[in-house]
Amino acid sequence: WSLAGLELPAPVLTEEARAANFSNERGVDGTVRFLRNVMGLWLWEECRRTWEGRGHAVDLPALLGAAERVTPFASLIDPDAPEFLAPGDMPARIRAYCRRTGQPVPQSPAEVLRCVLESLALAHRTVLRRAAALAGRSVRRIHLVGGGARNALLCRLTADATGLPVVAGPAEATAVGNVLVQARAAGLVGDLPSMRRLVARTQPLRHYLPRGDGSAWDRAAARLEPSSPRNC
C-alpha cells in the first residue's frame, strides 16, 4: 500500500471525510495520521512476479532507466480499481484496463512500469490534495518513507505530480520508529522533535524537487477523472 495523508494534532471526524474513505490513526505523542490507502507498489510486484514466473529475469535498475525514456502519460490506470486487488497476471490486467478505456496499450515491461508509477504519483496527488482540503491544511513537503523511498523514479514523479518537494527515506521507517520509541522509553533519546532530528542526521535521505509547471499532470489527472470515481 501507499498510505497517503497528513500528520495532524487531532482527528478529522466529519461526514465528508468518512465518505471520502479517510481514516484517523493514532500516533506517538497523540499525533494523528489522517490518511487513505492507495494501491501501491503491489502493482509492480505482481508484474515482476508474473514475468519472473515465465522465466524472464527482471533487472529493476535497468528497467527503471528504460521506463524514464518511455513517452510520458501514454497510458494511465486507476490504481484502486477492483481488478487490481487480487494476485495474478497484473500486466495483462493493466493492458486490459488501458484497452477498455481507449488508451494506448503498454507492451514492454518498461511501458508497463511507467504506467504504474505515473498512475501511483497521480493517486498520491489526488489523495493528498483531498486530505488537505478536508483537514483545512496546506502541504509544504512530502515525506515518502518505506520501501518506495528506494524507487527514485516514483519519488521524482510524485514530486512532479504534486508540485511539492519530496524527502525520501528512511526506507526502513517502521523499524527505525520502533527502535526510537523503545530508546525513549529507556531514556536514551528525547522528545518527538529530537527523535526526528536524529533520524535526519543518521539516515540516508534523498530530496526531489518538482520539475515543470504541473500543467501536463493536470491534463493527465483530467483523463482519469471519468473512470476513477474512487479517487475523490
Secondary structure, DSSP 8 states (H G I E B T S, - for coil): -EEEEEEESS----HHHHHTT-EEEE-GGG-EEEEEEE--THHHHHHHHHHHHTT----HHHHHHHHHTS-TTS----TT-GGGSSSS-HHHHHHHHHHHTT-----SHHHHHHHHHHHHHHHHHHHHHHHHHHHT-----EEE-SGGGG-HHHHHHHHHHHTS-EEE--TTHHHHHHHHHHHHHTTSS-SHHHHHHHHHHHS--EEE---S-SHHHHHHHHHHGGG-TT--
